[in-house]
Amino acid sequence: MAYQLYRNTTLGNSLQESLDELIQGSLNTYRFCDNVWTFVLNDVEFREVTELVKVDKVKIVACDGKSESTHNKTDK
């Protein structure tokens, strides 16, 4: 399966560590449906070089940049 190729790379390890931290920390709910990830986090801090913003709740929606129909098309 192609989606498992990244797992033993630096990127894959960093992603796994980040997800583990979210699960232990402020992750309220998450789901994966129709190639769309949805995360709801509580008590989140966004840090910029000179600024810190704290919010009570954040919803993150992430999806694949290519649709299924794009993946299945062949160039002519």
C-alpha positions, 0 to 999 in steps of 0.5 A, spaced: 500 500 500 502 506 497 500 510 503 505 506 508 511 508 504 512 514 508 512 511 515 519 510 516 522 516 513 523 523 517 517 526 515 513 519 517 516 519 524 515 527 525 507 526 523 506 520 528 510 524 533 505 530 532 499 525 532 501 522 538 502 529 542 495 531 539 492 525 542 495 526 549 494 533 549 488 537 546 485 533 541 477 533 542 475 529 536 477 526 530 475 522 524 476 520 517 471 520 512 471 520 504 479 522 504 477 528 509 480 528 515 477 532 521 480 534 527 477 538 533 482 541 538 481 545 545 485 550 548 490 551 542 496 556 542 498 559 535 505 561 536 508 566 531 515 569 532 513 575 536 505 573 537 502 568 541 494 567 540 490 562 544 483 560 542 478 555 546 476 551 540 479 549 533 477 545 527 482 543 522 479 540 515 484 536 511 483 533 504 487 530 498 489 535 493 487 531 487 480 528 486 479 520 485 477 522 478 484 525 477 487 519 480 484 515 475 485 519 469 490 517 463 493 522 459 492 522 452 
